[in-house]
């Protein structure tokens, strides 16, 4: 588990650095040069014709530092969501396998619990650390120790709940990014409006180009941040749904293929 946490941290750091390099390179090489060229053309047309209405360009909408930051954070969050989605799908793949080989009608007695746990313990380490094998092993060991089926059910439920809490905690960074993106867009809005107010004297003199550009910064940063935030929240909720179903299906698997097969000898019941 400790190695898994370290690997996740390194992956997240590498994903952030990669997103910064790729997005910044795209801005320097493509987006900002095209935005400046289009903006210069629009300024000339606007000065020549006061009734000219500039066309909205994707390059101009995306060109500012706030939009660049939002896209970097979105790609970073997307990489984390992608990693956790792949991990969850690998966890789900175990639900299609028979980890405890039992013929129909065969029950597990407390003294047999160790034998039935061996196939699970024989799994590769990466698979053994996943939720389903951990829940099955915890249940079998509890049954061997307490010889009580209710204790087994409680142990498996606690294991699944602990996993659900862990998965919820690991999404904290993604939730922070989902909160930070609209905040960065709002900072762009404040910056653009502040710059526009500082150029009000030019608008009074009849030159509205500077004010128009500054207001464009304000509105474009908000627009990009909100669109990116909506997409990110959609993906985040889909991942949460996938993880919640994993925990629920794991509990159902343990109920159907383990707890229902457990049996305590009648003499122990009477005792």
C-alpha positions, -999 to +999 in steps of 0.1 A: +000+000+000+029+023+008+045+017-026+012+023-042+008+057-026+044+066-036+037+055-072+005+076-073+023+107-060+051+103-086+025+097-113+006+129-103+038+149-103+048+136-137+014+142-151+014+179-139+049+185-154+038+169-187+006+190-188+025+222-182+051+214-209+026+204-235+001+232-229+027+259-226+044+247-258+010+248-276+004+284-264+038+296-274+039+280-308+002+281-319-024+299-298-008+332-288+008+339-323-025+333-340-044+353-314-021+383-318-024+382-355-062+379-355-065+406-328-044+430-348-065+424-379-097+430-359-083+462-343-075+476-377-109+468-390-126+483-360-106+515-363-116+518-399-152+509-394-168+517-360-198+495-368-175+464-374-184+435-352-154+412-345-158+375-350-151+353-320-119+333-325-110+302-305-074+315-304-084+348-288-108+331-263-079+308-251-049+331-253-046+345-218-027+331-189-058+323-169-072+301-197-038+284-200-037+276-163-073+262-164-064+239-193-032+227-175-052+219-144-079+202-164-054+179-181-038+172-148-071+163-132-080+143-164-048+122-160-056+115-124-092+105-132-079+083-161-054+065-138-081+059-111-106+047-138-081+021-151-073+010-115-110+006-108-116-014-140-088-037-130-105-042-096-138-050-113-121-076-135-116-097-104-154-098-098-157-120-129-133-146-115-139-175-091-114-168-064-127-194-040-134-227-059-165-242-045-188-268-060-225-263-058-239-274-025-205-274-007-202-254+025-172-239+043-166-250+079-144-229+102-117-255+101-116-254+063-113-216+061-075-217+059-075-241+030-100-220+010-080-189+016-049-203+000-060-197-037-066-161-028-032-158-010-016-174-041-026-145-063+001-121-075+009-093-050-007-066-071-040-086-073-039-096-037-038-060-026-070-052-044-104-049-026-120-082-034-091-105-023-086-084+009-123-087+017-123-124+011-092-130+032-104-108+060-137-128+061-121-162+060-096-153+087-124-139+108-145-171+103-116-193+113-109-172+145-145-165+157-165-193+140-193-167+137-209-159+104-222-125+116-187-115+125-176-124+090-203-102+075-193-073+097-156-077+088-163-077+051-186-047+054-160-028+074-133-036+048-155-023+020-164+008+039-127+015+047-120+012+010-148+035+001-134+061+025-099+057+010-112+061-025-131+092-014-100+107+002-078+101-029-102+123-049-095+153-028-069+167-052-093+164-081-120+182-061-096+209-053-088+213-090-125+214-098-128+243-073-097+261-084-105+263-121-136+286-117-117+306-091-088+312-116-115+322-142-128+347-118-093+361-112-091+367-150-125+384-149-113+408-121-080+415-140-098+422-173-124+445-157-096+463-137-076+469-169-107+481-187-115+506-160-079+519-162-084+525-199-117+543-195-102+577-204-093+562-239-129+552-244-141+587-234-117+600-261-133+577-286-108+548-287-126+518-274-102+492-287-083+489-254-114+486-233-129+460-257-098+439-255-097+441-217-133+432-213-127+403-237-100+390-213-126+392-185-154+373-202-132+348-221-115+337-189-148+331-172-162+313-202-133+289-205-131+282-168-168+274-165-168+251-196-137+233-183-152+230-148-184+215-161-166+188-181-143+180-151-172+177-127-190+153-151-159+131-154-154+132-116-190+121-109-187+093-134-155+081-116-173+083-082-202+063-096-178+036-109-160+034-076-192+032-056-204+004-078-171-015-073-175-014-035-212-024-037-205-052-061-177-065-040-200-067-010-225-086-031-198-110-044-187-118-009-223-123+002-231-147-027-199-166-029-186-166+007-210-157+034-239-179+020-215-208+019-203-206+055-217-231+079-211-236+117-216-272+129-249-277+148-232-288+180-216-253+182-250-237+178-264-257+206-234-250+227 
